Amino acid sequence: MFDWMLRRIDARRGEALGPVNRVVSDSELQHEAFAVARTLANGPASAFASIKDNLDLSIS
């Protein structure tokens, strides 16, 4: 099922498979990373905390 996780794949294949949700060029990477960080920083902190808690519980 997760055979693709055992070998190296390129960015476009990762996007097609699902674990990668966006592909950007090297020159856009820092700008896009900071944009995502700003979105998360301005998001609903208590909801993010609850999601993190649930994820932590699901893997422990």
VENWOQUI-V308720 format. One line per field, one symbol per residue. phi: phi as a letter, one per 40 degrees, with the letter a starting at -180 (. if undefined). A space follows every 10 residues. Layout:
phi=???
This chain:
phi=.bdcccbcbc ccccccchcb babbcdccdc dcccccccdc ccccdccccc ccdccdccbb
